[in-house]
């Protein structure tokens, strides 16, 4: 897919594709929520799927469009999105929440364990020119475990919220996350469920728009990268990832605005796990071309560092054993870390 159009048109393709990805994700999620309500699913089930999988739809469709011919760009999108989620989104939320902080006591260790295990598998899958399909398949298996754990945790949290006061169980999904999930479902669907044909049509139209927009976005990203002399992996890490991370940013802002700041950390953790395990695993299975270890290697280490940053709050306990709230300094440190990683990857890939 060569660059046959000028720079302004490439940028137009990029932004039209990004707009289509965001609109398509909104339509697909809205239609899916309508179907879930029509089928009588509990609101927390639909909400957990929305918050975890819905925010990863843009990355997933960009990966589907690029995995076969341009696996480096698809992987750059995965690792770049995870880095932006931690360094950009979580870092910025920590800075903006300087007064109240971000509660971390309800972080899910099992999801973090799967994320770290997946980061290790990523080295096995993408550390050489030839992608290891078996390791990619194991990443998809871990994704299934994470999704099942999220649904079980949501059920536990939902039951705990209606249980009489007493001993507080250790939940795998925070009460804030379940409350936010139920709020989003309530906002996204009417009191009377939409007709089945309307909800189904909206979902189908959303997924169709995602497929079309991902191709448009890919054309713009590839052409712009070629014009700037950037490698495809770095283009994915910076250009594609910055655009496809918008849902995580808006979901985190919504969580803070609605008084569910405790859901921010879980939203980032779940989104990163879904990006790496689902999108990364899918890329490895579908890829038909080789990758450049010199370009992907630094991104693998950056992804691992982002996972380690998410693990720190689980290891630090104060105030009688309760996990602390992080501060503004941590937010600035995460932002600086992301900028440094982007510069390192750009230099290593020969993009600057």
Secondary structure, 3 states (H helix, E strand, C coil): CCCCCCHHHHHHHHHHHHHHHHHHHHHHHHHHHHHHHHCCCCHHHHHHHHHHHHHHHHHHHHHHHHCCCCHHHHHHHHHHHHHHHHHHHHHHHHHHCCCCCCCCCCCCHHHHHHHHHHHHHHHHHHCCCCCCHHHHHHHHHHHHHHHHHHHHHHHHHHHHHHCCCCCCCCCCCCHHHHHHHHHHHHHHCCCCCCCHHHHHHHHHHHHHHHHHHHHHHHHHHHHHHHHHCCCHHHHHHHHHHHHHCHHHHHHHHHHHHCCCCHHHHHHHHHHHHHHHHHHHHHHHHHCCCCCCHHHHHHHHHHHHHHHHHHHHHHHCEECCCEECCCCHHHHHHHHHHHHHHHHHHHHHCCCC
